[in-house]
Amino acid sequence: MTDEPIKGPASYFPSIEKRYGKPIAEWQDLVRRSLPARHMELVSMLKNDHGMGHGHANAIVAHVLAAEKG
């Protein structure tokens, strides 16, 4: 068993939880409740309504949209 580092959007999740004080599942649910919407509309919502930085907002949105595609 290897301890490979987490890659992609999920690599931001520990710092997002620490900085914004909510579990990732809550942020993901918030994004899912806002669907359907375009990627950048969702990023802007997280930034404007919740004070999230662009990189963190983008990571959450990208991860949710990738999971929705299946």
Secondary structure as a PSIPRED ss2 file (coil, helix, strand):
# PSIPRED VFORMAT (PSIPRED V4.0)

   1 M C   1.000  0.000  0.000
   2 T C   1.000  0.000  0.000
   3 D C   1.000  0.000  0.000
   4 E C   1.000  0.000  0.000
   5 P C   1.000  0.000  0.000
   6 I C   1.000  0.000  0.000
   7 K C   1.000  0.000  0.000
   8 G H   0.000  1.000  0.000
   9 P H   0.000  1.000  0.000
  10 A H   0.000  1.000  0.000
  11 S H   0.000  1.000  0.000
  12 Y H   0.000  1.000  0.000
  13 F H   0.000  1.000  0.000
  14 P H   0.000  1.000  0.000
  15 S H   0.000  1.000  0.000
  16 I H   0.000  1.000  0.000
  17 E H   0.000  1.000  0.000
  18 K H   0.000  1.000  0.000
  19 R H   0.000  1.000  0.000
  20 Y H   0.000  1.000  0.000
  21 G C   1.000  0.000  0.000
  22 K C   1.000  0.000  0.000
  23 P C   1.000  0.000  0.000
  24 I H   0.000  1.000  0.000
  25 A H   0.000  1.000  0.000
  26 E H   0.000  1.000  0.000
  27 W H   0.000  1.000  0.000
  28 Q H   0.000  1.000  0.000
  29 D H   0.000  1.000  0.000
  30 L H   0.000  1.000  0.000
  31 V H   0.000  1.000  0.000
  32 R H   0.000  1.000  0.000
  33 R H   0.000  1.000  0.000
  34 S C   1.000  0.000  0.000
  35 L C   1.000  0.000  0.000
  36 P C   1.000  0.000  0.000
  37 A C   1.000  0.000  0.000
  38 R C   1.000  0.000  0.000
  39 H H   0.000  1.000  0.000
  40 M H   0.000  1.000  0.000
  41 E H   0.000  1.000  0.000
  42 L H   0.000  1.000  0.000
  43 V H   0.000  1.000  0.000
  44 S H   0.000  1.000  0.000
  45 M H   0.000  1.000  0.000
  46 L H   0.000  1.000  0.000
  47 K H   0.000  1.000  0.000
  48 N H   0.000  1.000  0.000
  49 D H   0.000  1.000  0.000
  50 H H   0.000  1.000  0.000
  51 G C   1.000  0.000  0.000
  52 M C   1.000  0.000  0.000
  53 G C   1.000  0.000  0.000
  54 H H   0.000  1.000  0.000
  55 G H   0.000  1.000  0.000
  56 H H   0.000  1.000  0.000
  57 A H   0.000  1.000  0.000
  58 N H   0.000  1.000  0.000
  59 A H   0.000  1.000  0.000
  60 I H   0.000  1.000  0.000
  61 V H   0.000  1.000  0.000
  62 A H   0.000  1.000  0.000
  63 H H   0.000  1.000  0.000
  64 V H   0.000  1.000  0.000
  65 L H   0.000  1.000  0.000
  66 A H   0.000  1.000  0.000
  67 A H   0.000  1.000  0.000
  68 E H   0.000  1.000  0.000
  69 K H   0.000  1.000  0.000
  70 G C   1.000  0.000  0.000
